Amino acid sequence: MSKKNNLLKNVLIIGCGSLGGFLAKRLSNYNKIKKITLIDYDTIEQKNFKNSIYNKNEGSLKVDVLKKIINKDKPNLKIITDSKKFIDNESDIDQNNYIIDCRDFTYNRCSKINARFQISYNYLCSDFRKNIKFNNPYFGKYSDIIIKSNIEDAAFLASSILILLDKRKYKNLLEENVYNFNLLDLSDHMENNLNINKNILMDQFIFSNLKDQKLEQDVIFELQKIDITNIAKVSYQIFEINKKHDITFYFKNGSRIFKQKTFIDIMTVFNSINNFVKDSEYNSYFIDLDINSKIATFIQLTSAC
């Protein structure tokens, strides 16, 4: 069967830390996958025990330990490991794979990568764009609000999105777009519906979020060395909302309310966004705009192992 007809027949995962490790384990249970290739040059450290699939084997390569974890339950699943560091546009990878990136830093992304998953604050960011450039690549770190169960939920969510794509559900919505899913909302959704099958609950959660989020081809603007994806469209939306309502900018370290008619044009929105994040330790953001509640949440585009 061709890759076109079976998207996930051969899967390659770059970055096998917390999210990548749990995602690989989740995908190993999908019966249409015949081979998983794991790429990560890093070794297990004691700090990884808190939020990852690894709870021993300190000093061992993550890919080697992850292979054993998967093959313990799926002995017939073919697992290929590669402990070389992946370098965009330089490393040679088999394009017959569906390539998933879970690395723990923000970087320029080449066209070979099919999907990028990362955790930022309490969101899972699913990014299907190609040829993405960031001005300032940097390592990320998880917020203290995120615990191991949230990362496991994120891996369940990411695997469910990929399986829906493989089944040709929501394909046109997801391709070449960025979507952010609130992991705390997902946890509440699961806990409040314990009598319903988890896979059904997950599909409901994904569909609800896709329906609520604006479907657009994202662009990147640079404002004093700050990258904000989707800023062009969201700035216009903020401007339109503020004509009639107060609007709140929410950031993990605080918030600010902009009274009705604060913004006189789109440029004042740009400047306000830039001033809001310019002193942050991060350089790249996605703005999640809730039109109903008039809240713009600034999500750091980063993740951590």
C-alpha positions as CSV (number, residue, x, y, z in Angstrom):
1,M,0.0,0.0,0.0
2,S,1.4,3.4,-0.9
3,K,2.0,6.2,1.5
4,K,-0.8,8.1,-0.1
5,N,-3.3,5.4,0.9
6,N,-1.7,4.6,4.2
7,L,-0.3,7.8,5.7
8,L,1.1,6.2,8.8
9,K,2.4,2.9,7.5
10,N,6.0,4.0,8.3
11,V,6.4,6.7,11.0
12,L,9.6,8.6,11.9
13,I,9.7,10.5,15.2
14,I,12.5,13.1,15.8
15,G,12.9,13.9,19.5
16,C,12.1,11.1,21.9
17,G,11.9,13.0,25.2
18,S,8.7,13.4,27.2
19,L,6.2,14.1,24.4
20,G,8.0,12.2,21.7
21,G,8.4,9.1,23.9
22,F,4.8,9.0,25.0
23,L,3.7,9.7,21.4
24,A,5.8,6.8,20.0
25,K,4.3,4.4,22.6
26,R,0.8,5.6,21.7
27,L,1.3,5.2,17.9
28,S,2.7,1.7,18.4
29,N,-0.8,0.6,19.3
30,Y,-2.2,1.7,15.9
31,N,-2.4,-1.5,13.8
32,K,-1.8,0.2,10.5
33,I,1.7,1.2,11.5
34,K,4.3,-1.3,10.4
35,K,7.5,0.5,11.3
36,I,8.6,3.3,13.6
37,T,11.9,5.0,13.3
38,L,13.2,6.8,16.4
39,I,15.7,9.7,16.1
40,D,17.3,11.2,19.2
41,Y,21.0,11.7,20.2
42,D,20.3,12.4,23.8
43,T,20.7,10.1,26.8
44,I,18.4,9.7,29.8
45,E,19.1,11.9,32.8
46,Q,17.6,11.7,36.3
47,K,15.6,14.9,35.6
48,N,13.7,13.0,32.8
49,F,12.2,10.6,35.3
50,K,9.6,13.2,36.5
51,N,7.7,13.8,33.3
52,S,8.7,11.2,30.8
53,I,8.2,7.6,29.8
54,Y,11.6,6.8,31.3
55,N,11.9,5.9,34.9
56,K,15.3,4.2,35.0
57,N,18.3,3.5,32.7
58,E,20.1,6.8,33.5
59,G,22.9,7.3,30.9
60,S,21.4,5.1,28.3
61,L,20.3,6.4,24.9
62,K,16.6,7.4,24.8
63,V,16.0,5.7,21.5
64,D,17.4,2.3,22.7
65,V,15.3,2.3,25.9
66,L,12.2,3.5,24.1
67,K,12.6,0.7,21.6
68,K,12.6,-1.9,24.4
69,I,9.6,-0.3,26.0
70,I,7.6,-0.5,22.8
71,N,8.7,-4.0,21.8
72,K,7.9,-5.3,25.2
73,D,4.2,-4.9,24.3
74,K,4.6,-5.0,20.5
75,P,7.4,-7.5,19.8
76,N,6.5,-7.8,16.1
77,L,6.6,-4.1,15.4
78,K,9.7,-3.0,13.6
79,I,11.6,-0.3,15.4
80,I,14.6,1.4,13.9
81,T,16.8,3.6,16.1
82,D,19.1,6.4,15.1
83,S,21.2,8.2,17.8
84,K,22.7,10.9,15.4
85,K,21.6,14.5,15.9
86,F,19.0,15.5,13.3
87,I,20.0,18.7,11.4
88,D,17.4,20.3,9.2
89,N,18.2,20.3,5.5
90,E,21.4,18.2,6.2
91,S,20.4,14.9,7.8
92,D,19.3,12.2,5.3
93,I,15.9,10.8,6.1
94,D,13.7,8.3,4.2
95,Q,10.8,10.3,2.7
96,N,8.7,7.2,2.6
97,N,8.1,7.9,6.3
98,Y,5.5,10.2,7.8
99,I,7.9,12.5,9.7
100,I,6.9,13.9,13.1
101,D,8.9,16.4,15.0
102,C,8.8,16.5,18.8
103,R,12.2,18.2,19.5
104,D,12.5,20.4,22.5
105,F,13.6,23.7,20.8
106,T,12.3,26.1,18.3
107,Y,14.2,26.2,15.0
108,N,13.9,26.6,11.3
109,R,11.8,23.7,9.9
110,C,12.4,22.2,6.5
111,S,9.8,20.8,4.1
112,K,10.6,17.2,4.9
113,I,8.7,17.3,8.2
114,N,5.0,16.5,8.0
115,A,3.9,17.4,11.5
116,R,5.3,19.2,14.5
117,F,3.9,18.7,18.1
118,Q,5.0,20.8,21.1
119,I,3.7,21.7,24.5
120,S,3.6,25.3,25.4
121,Y,2.3,26.5,28.8
122,N,-0.8,24.3,29.1
123,Y,-1.4,23.9,25.3
124,L,-0.5,21.2,22.8
125,C,0.4,23.0,19.6
126,S,-0.1,20.9,16.4
127,D,1.7,22.5,13.5
128,F,1.4,21.1,10.0
129,R,3.1,24.0,8.2
130,K,6.3,23.5,6.1
131,N,9.4,25.6,5.5
132,I,9.0,27.6,8.7
133,K,11.7,30.0,9.9
134,F,12.2,31.5,13.3
135,N,14.5,34.4,14.0
136,N,15.9,33.1,17.3
137,P,16.1,29.3,17.7
138,Y,16.1,28.4,21.4
139,F,15.6,25.6,23.9
140,G,12.3,25.4,25.7
141,K,11.1,24.3,29.1
142,Y,7.8,23.2,30.5
143,S,5.6,25.4,32.7
144,D,5.3,24.3,36.3
145,I,1.6,23.9,35.6
146,I,2.2,20.9,33.4
147,I,2.5,17.5,35.0
148,K,3.2,14.0,33.7
149,S,-0.4,13.1,33.2
150,N,-0.9,16.3,31.0
151,I,2.0,15.2,28.8
152,E,0.5,11.7,28.5
153,D,-2.8,13.4,27.5
154,A,-1.0,15.5,25.0
155,A,0.6,12.4,23.4
156,F,-2.9,10.7,23.3
157,L,-4.3,13.9,21.7
158,A,-1.4,14.1,19.1
159,S,-1.7,10.4,18.2
160,S,-5.5,10.8,17.8
161,I,-5.0,13.7,15.5
162,L,-2.6,11.7,13.4
163,I,-4.9,8.7,13.2
164,L,-7.8,10.9,12.2
165,L,-5.6,12.3,9.4
166,D,-4.8,8.7,8.4
167,K,-8.5,8.0,8.2
168,R,-8.9,11.1,6.1
169,K,-11.0,12.9,8.7
170,Y,-10.4,16.7,9.0
171,K,-7.5,16.4,6.5
172,N,-8.3,19.6,4.7
173,L,-8.7,21.5,8.0
174,L,-5.4,20.3,9.5
175,E,-3.0,20.5,6.6
176,E,-0.8,23.6,6.5
177,N,-2.4,25.1,9.7
178,V,-1.6,25.5,13.4
179,Y,-4.0,24.4,16.1
180,N,-3.6,24.8,19.9
181,F,-5.4,22.5,22.3
182,N,-5.8,23.4,26.0
183,L,-4.6,20.3,28.0
184,L,-6.3,21.4,31.2
185,D,-9.6,21.6,29.3
186,L,-8.9,18.1,27.8
187,S,-8.2,16.7,31.3
188,D,-11.6,18.1,32.5
189,H,-13.3,16.8,29.4
190,M,-12.0,13.3,30.2
191,E,-12.7,13.4,33.9
192,N,-16.3,14.7,33.4
193,N,-17.2,11.9,31.0
194,L,-15.8,8.7,32.6
195,N,-18.6,6.6,31.3
196,I,-17.8,7.3,27.6
197,N,-15.1,5.6,25.6
198,K,-11.9,7.6,25.7
199,N,-11.4,7.5,21.9
200,I,-14.8,8.9,21.3
201,L,-14.2,11.6,23.9
202,M,-10.9,12.5,22.2
203,D,-12.5,12.8,18.8
204,Q,-15.2,15.0,20.3
205,F,-12.6,17.3,21.8
206,I,-10.6,17.5,18.6
207,F,-13.7,18.3,16.5
208,S,-14.9,20.9,18.9
209,N,-11.5,22.7,18.9
210,L,-11.1,22.6,15.1
211,K,-14.6,24.0,14.7
212,D,-13.9,26.9,17.1
213,Q,-10.4,27.8,15.9
214,K,-10.0,30.0,12.8
215,L,-8.8,28.1,9.8
216,E,-6.1,30.2,8.1
217,Q,-2.7,29.9,6.5
218,D,-0.5,31.5,9.2
219,V,2.2,34.1,8.5
220,I,5.1,35.3,10.6
221,F,5.8,38.9,11.3
222,E,8.9,40.2,13.2
223,L,8.3,42.9,15.8
224,Q,11.5,43.9,17.5
225,K,12.8,40.3,17.3
226,I,9.5,38.8,18.4
227,D,8.0,36.2,16.1
228,I,4.2,35.9,16.4
229,T,2.5,33.4,14.1
230,N,-1.0,34.4,12.9
231,I,-0.4,38.0,13.9
232,A,-1.8,39.6,10.7
233,K,-5.3,38.0,11.0
234,V,-5.5,38.0,14.8
235,S,-4.6,41.7,15.0
236,Y,-7.4,42.6,12.6
237,Q,-9.8,40.5,14.7
238,I,-8.6,42.2,17.9
239,F,-9.1,45.6,16.3
240,E,-12.6,44.7,15.3
241,I,-13.6,43.3,18.7
242,N,-12.1,46.4,20.5
243,K,-14.4,48.7,18.5
244,K,-17.3,47.5,20.6
245,H,-15.8,45.7,23.6
246,D,-13.0,45.6,26.1
247,I,-10.4,42.9,25.3
248,T,-8.0,41.1,27.6
249,F,-4.4,40.1,26.7
250,Y,-3.5,37.1,28.9
251,F,0.1,35.9,29.5
252,K,1.3,33.3,32.0
253,N,2.8,36.1,34.1
254,G,-0.2,38.4,34.1
255,S,-2.9,40.1,32.0
256,R,-3.9,43.5,30.7
257,I,-7.4,44.8,29.8
258,F,-7.7,47.2,26.9
259,K,-10.8,49.3,27.1
260,Q,-13.2,49.7,24.2
261,K,-11.7,51.8,21.3
262,T,-8.2,51.7,22.7
263,F,-6.9,50.7,19.3
264,I,-7.2,53.3,16.7
265,D,-5.8,51.2,13.9
266,I,-4.0,47.9,13.2
267,M,-0.6,49.4,13.9
268,T,-1.6,50.2,17.4
269,V,-2.6,46.6,17.9
270,F,0.8,45.5,16.6
271,N,2.6,47.9,18.9
272,S,0.5,46.8,21.9
273,I,1.2,43.1,21.2
274,N,4.9,43.9,20.9
275,N,5.1,45.8,24.1
276,F,3.1,43.1,25.9
277,V,5.7,40.4,25.2
278,K,9.0,42.2,24.6
279,D,10.4,41.6,28.1
280,S,9.6,37.9,28.0
281,E,12.2,35.2,28.0
282,Y,10.7,33.7,24.9
283,N,10.9,34.9,21.3
284,S,8.1,33.2,19.5
285,Y,4.3,33.0,20.2
286,F,1.0,32.0,18.9
287,I,-2.0,34.1,19.8
288,D,-5.1,32.1,20.7
289,L,-8.1,34.5,20.4
290,D,-11.3,33.5,22.1
291,I,-13.8,35.8,20.3
292,N,-16.7,35.0,22.7
293,S,-14.9,35.8,25.9
294,K,-12.7,38.6,24.3
295,I,-9.5,37.1,25.6
296,A,-6.2,36.9,23.6
297,T,-3.9,34.3,25.1
298,F,-0.2,34.5,24.3
299,I,1.2,30.9,23.9
300,Q,4.9,30.4,23.8
301,L,6.0,28.3,20.8
302,T,8.3,26.0,22.7
303,S,8.5,22.6,24.3
304,A,10.9,20.6,26.5
305,C,12.2,17.1,27.0
